[in-house]
Amino acid sequence: MTGQVSEAEQAGGESSTAPVTVLYVCGMPRSGSTLLDLMLGQFVGHCDVGELFYLWQSGVERNFRCACGEHFDACPFWGEVGRRAYGGWSRIDVADVRALQRRVDATARLPLILNPGLSPAFRRDLDRYTELLSRLYRAVAEVSGAQVVVDSTKRPSLAYILARAPEIDLRLVHVLRDPRGVAYSWSQVVELPEGTSAKGRMNQRSARLTARRWVTVNAMVAALARSGVPRVVVRYEDLVRDPRGELGRIAALTADVTGVVDPLAFLRDNEFEQAGSHAVAGGRIRMRTGAISLSLDEKWRREYAPGRRRLVGAMTWPLRRRYGYR
């Protein structure tokens, strides 16, 4: 099956000629992206799906819980998405798809993503992976009735893949957070709700690795924007302090698709109502419903070990100053 279009992949039928608009939240994990994803899902004509990259593992393979509370195989939304995209999830060889994903969707593959002609085998894999994703995004748009699909995967490699997909109209929301706050978050033990992960908690990373990734991830996102992909840069700190202003800038990014600059009626000062989501993966806040208050989390200024804070600050100094972090 590897390298070929399977019967299940063909089952979705002919694709529409109009591209699917994808509002892709990209940047470094632990930068407030899940919170942003939930708010973008409240926009008129938008549907948030969480981190779609992990659908194959968290949803199809491991049957973890959707943000609606149901396990993946019992969620009506994802059931219908699978039927429209592939004729049903049972027709997908998930082990094969995950192997394909590992071969294609990785930072180390960026040179080949940009120049697939260098390897005929990689081009075949890339084309097949792109077709799988295009069917998936289109099915999400059809089932939700949304004009814009919001994906908060964050991975630069996936953003580069979507940028070359003829059936995807890509728009970027580049989310940033002070790298010292990001590194502090990665150092913490964060428990996850039951049924949403194998380990029961989020991964941890060292200060050095987090700082290096903060620089490389944000540099890759900025480089993609310079190639012409529309982008809005949003800092987590600004989003929490002035949600209406920051979200208004993002809404303008898709106004040509929805026909309206979103009125942001779901916002009430520093609070918004989470009406429900089908985010398939992401931070633990995706499982919440009801009122969610926006408050700036800067515990790192008080609690992060000074030596680690200085290390992260030194390693990220040139780029963080460019984005206004002193």
PyMOL commands that set and color helices and strands:
alter all, ss='L'
color gray80, all
select helices_A, chain A and resi 7-10+33-40+52-61+72-74+76-86+89-91+94-104+107-114+116-118+120-144+156-163+179-187+207-226+236-241+243-253+255-258+284-287+300-303+306-322
alter helices_A, ss='H'
color red, helices_A
select strands_A, chain A and resi 20-27+46-48+148-154+168-176+231-235+267-268+271-274+290-293
alter strands_A, ss='S'
color yellow, strands_A
deselect
rebuild
show_as cartoon
